[in-house]
Amino acid sequence: LRRADLFIATRSAGILSFEFKYVTPRRIPSRDLSARQIRQYLRRHEASVLVVYAGQPASKKLRGALEDIRKRVRSPRALVVAIQGPPVEFKIRS
């Protein structure tokens, strides 16, 4: 597994790791991979945050996936959140 996307070091809380995932409409993040990543970060850091950015309001399917990830991690030091904003358009230049 890879390193987190962002680390923040604090004097009082130690190292906090942040993982950001973008999900396209009608998609959800991998439950297994996401939970595994969070658990990996928690072995080395004080806390870990998974931020899932959705280009549409969170569907029932996405909310269920995030709840499943929380249950798989089962740690008070982990936070799994969803934020919503405009869809991100990826344009590949040739």
N, CA, C and O atoms as CSV, one atom per row, in Angstrom:
chain,resi,resn,atom,element,x,y,z
A,1,LEU,N,N,0.839,-1.188,0.000
A,1,LEU,CA,C,0.000,0.000,0.000
A,1,LEU,C,C,0.875,1.239,0.000
A,1,LEU,O,O,2.041,1.202,0.395
A,2,ARG,N,N,0.295,2.322,-0.445
A,2,ARG,CA,C,1.058,3.557,-0.560
A,2,ARG,C,C,0.903,4.436,0.672
A,2,ARG,O,O,0.164,4.107,1.599
A,3,ARG,N,N,1.612,5.556,0.664
A,3,ARG,CA,C,1.500,6.526,1.757
A,3,ARG,C,C,0.239,7.356,1.589
A,3,ARG,O,O,-0.335,7.435,0.503
A,4,ALA,N,N,-0.178,7.974,2.685
A,4,ALA,CA,C,-1.354,8.845,2.648
A,4,ALA,C,C,-1.079,10.058,1.769
A,4,ALA,O,O,0.074,10.375,1.475
A,5,ASP,N,N,-2.146,10.733,1.353
A,5,ASP,CA,C,-2.026,11.904,0.488
A,5,ASP,C,C,-1.496,13.124,1.229
A,5,ASP,O,O,-0.813,13.956,0.634
A,6,LEU,N,N,-1.799,13.242,2.517
A,6,LEU,CA,C,-1.410,14.413,3.289
A,6,LEU,C,C,-1.139,13.989,4.722
A,6,LEU,O,O,-1.872,13.181,5.292
A,7,PHE,N,N,-0.080,14.541,5.297
A,7,PHE,CA,C,0.241,14.324,6.703
A,7,PHE,C,C,0.274,15.673,7.396
A,7,PHE,O,O,0.777,16.650,6.841
A,8,ILE,N,N,-0.257,15.729,8.598
A,8,ILE,CA,C,-0.169,16.933,9.416
A,8,ILE,C,C,0.415,16.510,10.756
A,8,ILE,O,O,-0.109,15.621,11.426
A,9,ALA,N,N,1.514,17.164,11.134
A,9,ALA,CA,C,2.166,16.867,12.411
A,9,ALA,C,C,1.794,17.941,13.417
A,9,ALA,O,O,1.918,19.135,13.141
A,10,THR,N,N,1.339,17.512,14.580
A,10,THR,CA,C,0.996,18.457,15.642
A,10,THR,C,C,1.780,18.104,16.898
A,10,THR,O,O,2.137,16.947,17.125
A,11,ARG,N,N,2.034,19.101,17.690
A,11,ARG,CA,C,2.769,18.880,18.938
A,11,ARG,C,C,1.959,18.032,19.913
A,11,ARG,O,O,2.501,17.159,20.592
A,12,SER,N,N,0.661,18.296,19.974
A,12,SER,CA,C,-0.164,17.627,20.980
A,12,SER,C,C,-0.739,16.294,20.517
A,12,SER,O,O,-0.876,15.369,21.319
A,13,ALA,N,N,-1.077,16.183,19.235
A,13,ALA,CA,C,-1.760,14.969,18.762
A,13,ALA,C,C,-0.875,14.038,17.947
A,13,ALA,O,O,-1.296,12.926,17.628
A,14,GLY,N,N,0.322,14.451,17.605
A,14,GLY,CA,C,1.177,13.594,16.795
A,14,GLY,C,C,0.853,13.747,15.317
A,14,GLY,O,O,0.432,14.817,14.877
A,15,ILE,N,N,1.046,12.684,14.556
A,15,ILE,CA,C,0.848,12.737,13.110
A,15,ILE,C,C,-0.568,12.293,12.747
A,15,ILE,O,O,-1.046,11.251,13.195
A,16,LEU,N,N,-1.227,13.112,11.923
A,16,LEU,CA,C,-2.549,12.801,11.402
A,16,LEU,C,C,-2.388,12.562,9.904
A,16,LEU,O,O,-1.747,13.359,9.220
A,17,SER,N,N,-2.954,11.489,9.390
A,17,SER,CA,C,-2.859,11.199,7.963
A,17,SER,C,C,-4.225,11.380,7.319
A,17,SER,O,O,-5.259,11.066,7.909
A,18,PHE,N,N,-4.203,11.895,6.087
A,18,PHE,CA,C,-5.423,12.137,5.322
A,18,PHE,C,C,-5.316,11.428,3.986
A,18,PHE,O,O,-4.304,11.536,3.293
A,19,GLU,N,N,-6.350,10.712,3.633
A,19,GLU,CA,C,-6.446,10.041,2.331
A,19,GLU,C,C,-7.663,10.628,1.624
A,19,GLU,O,O,-8.755,10.673,2.190
A,20,PHE,N,N,-7.470,11.075,0.387
A,20,PHE,CA,C,-8.555,11.675,-0.390
A,20,PHE,C,C,-8.903,10.760,-1.553
A,20,PHE,O,O,-8.021,10.268,-2.258
A,21,LYS,N,N,-10.199,10.537,-1.744
A,21,LYS,CA,C,-10.657,9.717,-2.867
A,21,LYS,C,C,-11.786,10.462,-3.575
A,21,LYS,O,O,-12.682,11.009,-2.932
A,22,TYR,N,N,-11.731,10.477,-4.888
A,22,TYR,CA,C,-12.801,11.058,-5.691
A,22,TYR,C,C,-13.614,9.915,-6.268
A,22,TYR,O,O,-13.062,8.973,-6.836
A,23,VAL,N,N,-14.918,10.002,-6.123
A,23,VAL,CA,C,-15.776,8.983,-6.721
A,23,VAL,C,C,-16.662,9.649,-7.763
A,23,VAL,O,O,-17.316,10.657,-7.498
A,24,THR,N,N,-16.668,9.068,-8.934
A,24,THR,CA,C,-17.511,9.576,-10.009
A,24,THR,C,C,-18.955,9.170,-9.733
A,24,THR,O,O,-19.203,8.264,-8.937
A,25,PRO,N,N,-19.906,9.832,-10.381
A,25,PRO,CA,C,-21.311,9.463,-10.155
A,25,PRO,C,C,-21.545,7.958,-10.340
A,25,PRO,O,O,-20.997,7.323,-11.241
A,26,ARG,N,N,-22.365,7.430,-9.464
A,26,ARG,CA,C,-22.741,6.011,-9.461
A,26,ARG,C,C,-21.587,5.071,-9.111
A,26,ARG,O,O,-21.687,3.871,-9.365
A,27,ARG,N,N,-20.508,5.574,-8.543
A,27,ARG,CA,C,-19.391,4.722,-8.132
A,27,ARG,C,C,-19.213,4.834,-6.622
A,27,ARG,O,O,-19.701,5.777,-6.000
A,28,ILE,N,N,-18.519,3.875,-6.044
A,28,ILE,CA,C,-18.197,3.910,-4.626
A,28,ILE,C,C,-16.740,3.504,-4.453
A,28,ILE,O,O,-16.196,2.797,-5.301
A,29,PRO,N,N,-16.093,3.941,-3.364
A,29,PRO,CA,C,-14.715,3.517,-3.129
A,29,PRO,C,C,-14.672,2.045,-2.723
A,29,PRO,O,O,-15.646,1.505,-2.198
A,30,SER,N,N,-13.545,1.415,-2.969
A,30,SER,CA,C,-13.369,0.021,-2.567
A,30,SER,C,C,-13.396,-0.078,-1.045
A,30,SER,O,O,-12.597,0.557,-0.356
A,31,ARG,N,N,-14.317,-0.875,-0.534
A,31,ARG,CA,C,-14.420,-1.033,0.922
A,31,ARG,C,C,-13.160,-1.669,1.493
A,31,ARG,O,O,-12.610,-1.193,2.486
A,32,ASP,N,N,-12.702,-2.756,0.856
A,32,ASP,CA,C,-11.531,-3.474,1.366
A,32,ASP,C,C,-10.278,-2.616,1.331
A,32,ASP,O,O,-9.572,-2.506,2.333
A,33,LEU,N,N,-9.999,-2.015,0.195
A,33,LEU,CA,C,-8.785,-1.217,0.052
A,33,LEU,C,C,-8.811,-0.006,0.972
A,33,LEU,O,O,-7.803,0.312,1.603
A,34,SER,N,N,-9.936,0.663,1.056
A,34,SER,CA,C,-10.033,1.846,1.909
A,34,SER,C,C,-9.819,1.494,3.378
A,34,SER,O,O,-9.077,2.184,4.077
A,35,ALA,N,N,-10.457,0.433,3.849
A,35,ALA,CA,C,-10.285,0.015,5.245
A,35,ALA,C,C,-8.849,-0.418,5.510
A,35,ALA,O,O,-8.288,-0.109,6.561
A,36,ARG,N,N,-8.258,-1.127,4.563
A,36,ARG,CA,C,-6.868,-1.568,4.711
A,36,ARG,C,C,-5.913,-0.372,4.800
A,36,ARG,O,O,-4.992,-0.365,5.616
A,37,GLN,N,N,-6.141,0.636,3.954
A,37,GLN,CA,C,-5.300,1.830,3.980
A,37,GLN,C,C,-5.402,2.537,5.323
A,37,GLN,O,O,-4.382,2.908,5.903
A,38,ILE,N,N,-6.617,2.730,5.825
A,38,ILE,CA,C,-6.798,3.418,7.099
A,38,ILE,C,C,-6.105,2.646,8.224
A,38,ILE,O,O,-5.407,3.241,9.045
A,39,ARG,N,N,-6.293,1.328,8.265
A,39,ARG,CA,C,-5.649,0.528,9.307
A,39,ARG,C,C,-4.127,0.624,9.218
A,39,ARG,O,O,-3.448,0.665,10.243
A,40,GLN,N,N,-3.589,0.660,7.995
A,40,GLN,CA,C,-2.142,0.796,7.809
A,40,GLN,C,C,-1.653,2.123,8.402
A,40,GLN,O,O,-0.647,2.160,9.110
A,41,TYR,N,N,-2.366,3.197,8.110
A,41,TYR,CA,C,-1.964,4.504,8.621
A,41,TYR,C,C,-2.069,4.552,10.142
A,41,TYR,O,O,-1.231,5.168,10.801
A,42,LEU,N,N,-3.086,3.910,10.702
A,42,LEU,CA,C,-3.267,3.935,12.157
A,42,LEU,C,C,-2.154,3.205,12.901
A,42,LEU,O,O,-1.914,3.480,14.077
A,43,ARG,N,N,-1.476,2.284,12.235
A,43,ARG,CA,C,-0.348,1.601,12.888
A,43,ARG,C,C,0.815,2.557,13.140
A,43,ARG,O,O,1.628,2.328,14.036
A,44,ARG,N,N,0.893,3.631,12.346
A,44,ARG,CA,C,2.022,4.548,12.452
A,44,ARG,C,C,1.646,5.957,12.914
A,44,ARG,O,O,2.512,6.727,13.329
A,45,HIS,N,N,0.363,6.293,12.845
A,45,HIS,CA,C,-0.070,7.659,13.131
A,45,HIS,C,C,-1.112,7.689,14.232
A,45,HIS,O,O,-1.746,6.682,14.550
A,46,GLU,N,N,-1.269,8.872,14.803
A,46,GLU,CA,C,-2.228,9.046,15.891
A,46,GLU,C,C,-3.669,8.933,15.419
A,46,GLU,O,O,-4.525,8.424,16.142
A,47,ALA,N,N,-3.938,9.407,14.208
A,47,ALA,CA,C,-5.303,9.346,13.669
A,47,ALA,C,C,-5.234,9.352,12.147
A,47,ALA,O,O,-4.234,9.756,11.555
A,48,SER,N,N,-6.319,8.894,11.530
A,48,SER,CA,C,-6.385,8.850,10.071
A,48,SER,C,C,-7.777,9.283,9.618
A,48,SER,O,O,-8.788,8.911,10.214
A,49,VAL,N,N,-7.802,10.084,8.543
A,49,VAL,CA,C,-9.060,10.592,8.005
A,49,VAL,C,C,-9.159,10.197,6.536
A,49,VAL,O,O,-8.244,10.460,5.755
A,50,LEU,N,N,-10.259,9.573,6.165
A,50,LEU,CA,C,-10.557,9.272,4.766
A,50,LEU,C,C,-11.622,10.266,4.319
A,50,LEU,O,O,-12.717,10.310,4.879
A,51,VAL,N,N,-11.289,11.066,3.302
A,51,VAL,CA,C,-12.221,12.047,2.763
A,51,VAL,C,C,-12.622,11.581,1.366
A,51,VAL,O,O,-11.777,11.468,0.478
A,52,VAL,N,N,-13.899,11.314,1.177
A,52,VAL,CA,C,-14.406,10.882,-0.126
A,52,VAL,C,C,-15.157,12.057,-0.736
A,52,VAL,O,O,-16.140,12.538,-0.173
A,53,TYR,N,N,-14.686,12.513,-1.888
A,53,TYR,CA,C,-15.305,13.622,-2.604
A,53,TYR,C,C,-16.216,13.050,-3.685
A,53,TYR,O,O,-15.768,12.318,-4.568
A,54,ALA,N,N,-17.488,13.390,-3.605
A,54,ALA,CA,C,-18.462,12.897,-4.582
A,54,ALA,C,C,-18.959,14.053,-5.437
A,54,ALA,O,O,-19.284,15.122,-4.920
A,55,GLY,N,N,-19.014,13.838,-6.732
A,55,GLY,CA,C,-19.474,14.854,-7.660
A,55,GLY,C,C,-20.983,14.917,-7.758
A,55,GLY,O,O,-21.525,15.425,-8.740
A,56,GLN,N,N,-21.657,14.409,-6.758
A,56,GLN,CA,C,-23.122,14.438,-6.692
A,56,GLN,C,C,-23.492,14.192,-5.238
A,56,GLN,O,O,-22.643,13.737,-4.472
A,57,PRO,N,N,-24.733,14.475,-4.823
A,57,PRO,CA,C,-25.113,14.167,-3.437
A,57,PRO,C,C,-24.875,12.684,-3.137
A,57,PRO,O,O,-25.076,11.819,-3.990
A,58,ALA,N,N,-24.446,12.417,-1.911
A,58,ALA,CA,C,-24.134,11.047,-1.513
A,58,ALA,C,C,-25.363,10.154,-1.643
A,58,ALA,O,O,-26.398,10.410,-1.027
A,59,SER,N,N,-25.239,9.117,-2.441
A,59,SER,CA,C,-26.335,8.166,-2.638
A,59,SER,C,C,-26.425,7.220,-1.447
A,59,SER,O,O,-25.522,7.156,-0.612
A,60,LYS,N,N,-27.514,6.501,-1.389
A,60,LYS,CA,C,-27.682,5.487,-0.337
A,60,LYS,C,C,-26.566,4.447,-0.440
A,60,LYS,O,O,-26.059,3.968,0.575
A,61,LYS,N,N,-26.192,4.103,-1.663
A,61,LYS,CA,C,-25.124,3.127,-1.890
A,61,LYS,C,C,-23.783,3.650,-1.364
A,61,LYS,O,O,-23.033,2.901,-0.738
A,62,LEU,N,N,-23.478,4.922,-1.611
A,62,LEU,CA,C,-22.224,5.511,-1.130
A,62,LEU,C,C,-22.236,5.618,0.390
A,62,LEU,O,O,-21.242,5.290,1.038
A,63,ARG,N,N,-23.343,6.071,0.966
A,63,ARG,CA,C,-23.428,6.162,2.430
A,63,ARG,C,C,-23.252,4.790,3.071
A,63,ARG,O,O,-22.610,4.666,4.114
A,64,GLY,N,N,-23.824,3.757,2.446
A,64,GLY,CA,C,-23.668,2.395,2.956
A,64,GLY,C,C,-22.236,1.919,2.879
A,64,GLY,O,O,-21.754,1.250,3.793
A,65,ALA,N,N,-21.538,2.260,1.787
A,65,ALA,CA,C,-20.136,1.868,1.639
A,65,ALA,C,C,-19.273,2.541,2.700
A,65,ALA,O,O,-18.388,1.907,3.275
A,66,LEU,N,N,-19.525,3.825,2.964
A,66,LEU,CA,C,-18.744,4.535,3.975
A,66,LEU,C,C,-18.998,3.961,5.366
A,66,LEU,O,O,-18.069,3.834,6.164
A,67,GLU,N,N,-20.245,3.617,5.658
A,67,GLU,CA,C,-20.556,3.004,6.954
A,67,GLU,C,C,-19.869,1.644,7.076
A,67,GLU,O,O,-19.389,1.285,8.151
A,68,ASP,N,N,-19.821,0.894,5.990
A,68,ASP,CA,C,-19.142,-0.402,5.992
A,68,ASP,C,C,-17.642,-0.225,6.241
A,68,ASP,O,O,-17.042,-1.009,6.976
A,69,ILE,N,N,-17.038,0.791,5.639
A,69,ILE,CA,C,-15.607,1.065,5.867
A,69,ILE,C,C,-15.383,1.400,7.341
A,69,ILE,O,O,-14.433,0.910,7.951
A,70,ARG,N,N,-16.256,2.235,7.917
A,70,ARG,CA,C,-16.133,2.571,9.350
A,70,ARG,C,C,-16.191,1.317,10.214
A,70,ARG,O,O,-15.407,1.164,11.150
A,71,LYS,N,N,-17.122,0.423,9.894
A,71,LYS,CA,C,-17.262,-0.812,10.676
A,71,LYS,C,C,-16.043,-1.715,10.530
A,71,LYS,O,O,-15.632,-2.360,11.495
A,72,ARG,N,N,-15.464,-1.766,9.333
A,72,ARG,CA,C,-14.286,-2.611,9.107
A,72,ARG,C,C,-13.070,-2.084,9.855
A,72,ARG,O,O,-12.233,-2.865,10.309
A,73,VAL,N,N,-12.966,-0.769,9.985
A,73,VAL,CA,C,-11.808,-0.174,10.665
A,73,VAL,C,C,-11.981,-0.236,12.178
A,73,VAL,O,O,-11.037,-0.562,12.897
A,74,ARG,N,N,-13.163,0.071,12.657
A,74,ARG,CA,C,-13.492,0.030,14.086
A,74,ARG,C,C,-12.445,0.679,14.978
A,74,ARG,O,O,-11.870,0.024,15.847
A,75,SER,N,N,-12.201,1.944,14.767
A,75,SER,CA,C,-11.243,2.658,15.602
A,75,SER,C,C,-11.752,4.065,15.885
A,75,SER,O,O,-12.211,4.761,14.979
A,76,PRO,N,N,-11.669,4.481,17.147
A,76,PRO,CA,C,-12.056,5.856,17.464
A,76,PRO,C,C,-11.052,6.868,16.898
A,76,PRO,O,O,-11.318,8.070,16.898
A,77,ARG,N,N,-9.907,6.386,16.419
A,77,ARG,CA,C,-8.884,7.268,15.849
A,77,ARG,C,C,-9.045,7.433,14.336
A,77,ARG,O,O,-8.223,8.086,13.693
A,78,ALA,N,N,-10.089,6.849,13.773
A,78,ALA,CA,C,-10.327,6.937,12.326
A,78,ALA,C,C,-11.622,7.704,12.067
A,78,ALA,O,O,-12.610,7.568,12.789
A,79,LEU,N,N,-11.578,8.512,11.014
A,79,LEU,CA,C,-12.750,9.266,10.619
A,79,LEU,C,C,-12.951,9.076,9.126
A,79,LEU,O,O,-12.016,9.237,8.342
A,80,VAL,N,N,-14.173,8.735,8.732
A,80,VAL,CA,C,-14.518,8.557,7.318
A,80,VAL,C,C,-15.628,9.542,7.011
A,80,VAL,O,O,-16.711,9.477,7.594
A,81,VAL,N,N,-15.349,10.468,6.079
A,81,VAL,CA,C,-16.327,11.509,5.762
A,81,VAL,C,C,-16.530,11.609,4.258
A,81,VAL,O,O,-15.650,11.258,3.472
A,82,ALA,N,N,-17.702,12.092,3.874
A,82,ALA,CA,C,-17.993,12.355,2.467
A,82,ALA,C,C,-18.273,13.842,2.325
A,82,ALA,O,O,-18.957,14.445,3.152
A,83,ILE,N,N,-17.735,14.416,1.267
A,83,ILE,CA,C,-18.061,15.794,0.929
A,83,ILE,C,C,-18.574,15.801,-0.498
A,83,ILE,O,O,-18.231,14.927,-1.294
A,84,GLN,N,N,-19.391,16.782,-0.817
A,84,GLN,CA,C,-20.001,16.826,-2.142
A,84,GLN,C,C,-19.714,18.167,-2.781
A,84,GLN,O,O,-19.729,19.206,-2.120
A,85,GLY,N,N,-19.451,18.129,-4.074
A,85,GLY,CA,C,-19.195,19.339,-4.831
A,85,GLY,C,C,-19.484,19.089,-6.292
A,85,GLY,O,O,-20.042,18.053,-6.653
A,86,PRO,N,N,-19.109,20.025,-7.128
A,86,PRO,CA,C,-19.375,19.831,-8.560
A,86,PRO,C,C,-18.555,18.671,-9.106
A,86,PRO,O,O,-17.464,18.392,-8.609
A,87,PRO,N,N,-19.073,17.997,-10.124
A,87,PRO,CA,C,-18.299,16.901,-10.730
A,87,PRO,C,C,-16.969,17.417,-11.277
A,87,PRO,O,O,-16.868,18.548,-11.753
A,88,VAL,N,N,-15.984,16.585,-11.197
A,88,VAL,CA,C,-14.665,16.913,-11.724
A,88,VAL,C,C,-14.559,16.300,-13.107
A,88,VAL,O,O,-14.788,15.104,-13.286
A,89,GLU,N,N,-14.213,17.119,-14.078
A,89,GLU,CA,C,-14.058,16.605,-15.445
A,89,GLU,C,C,-12.577,16.427,-15.738
A,89,GLU,O,O,-11.789,17.366,-15.630
A,90,PHE,N,N,-12.220,15.225,-16.105
A,90,PHE,CA,C,-10.846,14.930,-16.469
A,90,PHE,C,C,-10.736,14.966,-17.980
A,90,PHE,O,O,-11.441,14.239,-18.680
A,91,LYS,N,N,-9.865,15.799,-18.473
A,91,LYS,CA,C,-9.652,15.864,-19.908
A,91,LYS,C,C,-8.224,15.407,-20.210
A,91,LYS,O,O,-7.256,15.960,-19.688
A,92,ILE,N,N,-8.118,14.423,-21.034
A,92,ILE,CA,C,-6.806,13.895,-21.398
A,92,ILE,C,C,-6.359,14.574,-22.695
A,92,ILE,O,O,-7.036,14.527,-23.722
A,93,ARG,N,N,-5.215,15.192,-22.599
A,93,ARG,CA,C,-4.685,15.858,-23.776
A,93,ARG,C,C,-3.793,14.894,-24.526
A,93,ARG,O,O,-3.031,14.134,-23.928
A,94,SER,N,N,-3.896,14.933,-25.833
A,94,SER,CA,C,-3.058,14.029,-26.631
A,94,SER,C,C,-1.890,14.770,-27.236
A,94,SER,O,O,-1.076,14.172,-27.940
